[in-house]
């Protein structure tokens, strides 16, 4: 069984193969959403982009980016900023990322407004 480690929360849990990270987090009390998105979100359909995470390790053990993840970076400015400001991290949507092996996840990755790579 794959192990998912939530770095910020210092929580490691076992998951079923093919289970998405949003479901794993919700089952184990890990908060993916901030602000009003705790109440108002798309419930895992990949439309709101508020469940974004950064894969710290094990991105090869996750499903490939689907159509919604590829198109939402152009539609949702918040997700686009997170992708641009964290080029060394693999920023994904938890509801669209399925686990097939061991993964380390950073929830709510910050936007790096002052990083050298952001403005280049």
C-alpha positions in Angstrom: 0.0 0.0 0.0 1.3 3.5 -0.9 2.3 5.8 2.0 1.3 9.5 1.7 3.3 11.9 4.0 1.8 15.3 4.6 5.0 17.4 5.3 3.4 20.5 7.0 1.2 18.5 9.3 3.8 15.8 10.0 1.3 13.0 9.2 2.0 9.8 7.4 -0.9 7.6 6.3 -1.4 4.5 4.1 -3.7 4.8 1.1 -5.3 2.6 -1.4 -3.6 2.4 -4.9 -5.4 4.8 -7.2 -7.0 6.9 -4.4 -6.8 10.7 -4.9 -4.9 12.9 -2.4 -8.0 15.0 -1.5 -9.9 11.9 -0.3 -6.8 10.7 1.7 -6.4 14.1 3.3 -10.1 14.3 4.3 -10.2 10.8 5.7 -7.2 11.7 8.0 -8.2 15.2 9.1 -5.6 17.1 7.0 -6.9 20.5 5.9 -6.3 21.3 2.2 -8.5 24.3 2.0 -8.0 27.8 3.4 -10.3 30.8 3.9 -13.8 30.6 2.3 -12.8 27.5 0.4 -13.2 25.5 3.6 -17.0 25.9 3.0 -17.3 26.8 -0.7 -15.3 24.5 -3.1 -16.1 22.3 -6.0 -16.2 19.1 -3.9 -13.4 17.4 -5.8 -14.4 18.0 -9.4 -11.3 20.0 -10.3 -13.0 23.3 -11.1 -12.1 25.6 -8.2 -8.3 24.9 -7.9 -8.4 25.5 -4.2 -7.0 22.1 -3.2 -3.6 22.8 -4.7 -0.6 20.9 -3.3 3.1 20.6 -4.0 4.6 17.2 -4.5 7.9 17.3 -2.6 8.9 13.7 -3.5 7.4 10.8 -5.4 5.8 12.7 -8.2 6.6 9.7 -10.5 4.3 7.7 -8.2 1.3 9.8 -9.1 -1.1 10.0 -12.0 -0.2 12.2 -14.9 -1.8 15.7 -15.2 -5.2 15.4 -16.7 -7.1 17.8 -19.0 -8.6 19.8 -16.1 -5.2 20.4 -14.5 -3.6 21.4 -17.8 -6.3 23.9 -18.7 -7.0 25.3 -15.2 -3.5 26.9 -15.0 -4.7 29.3 -17.8 -8.2 29.8 -16.4 -7.5 30.2 -12.7 -5.0 33.0 -11.9 -4.3 31.8 -8.4 -3.2 28.4 -9.6 -1.2 30.0 -12.4 0.7 32.2 -9.9 1.5 29.1 -7.7 2.8 27.3 -10.7 5.0 30.2 -11.8 6.3 31.0 -8.4 7.2 27.3 -7.5 9.0 26.0 -10.7 11.1 23.5 -8.6 7.9 22.0 -7.1 5.3 20.0 -8.9 2.1 21.9 -8.0 -1.0 19.8 -8.6 -4.7 19.6 -7.6 -5.2 17.1 -4.8 -8.6 16.1 -6.2 -7.1 15.1 -9.5 -3.9 13.5 -8.3 -4.1 9.7 -7.8 -1.4 7.9 -5.8 0.3 4.7 -7.0 3.3 4.7 -4.7 5.0 6.6 -1.8 4.5 10.4 -2.0 5.5 13.5 0.1 2.9 16.3 -0.1 3.1 20.0 1.0 -0.4 21.4 1.5 -1.2 25.0 0.7 2.1 25.8 -1.1 2.9 29.6 -0.7 3.2 32.0 -3.6 6.8 33.1 -3.8 6.3 36.8 -4.7 10.0 37.8 -4.2 11.8 34.8 -5.6 14.4 35.2 -8.3 12.7 32.8 -10.6 9.2 34.4 -10.3 10.1 37.5 -12.4 12.4 35.9 -14.9 
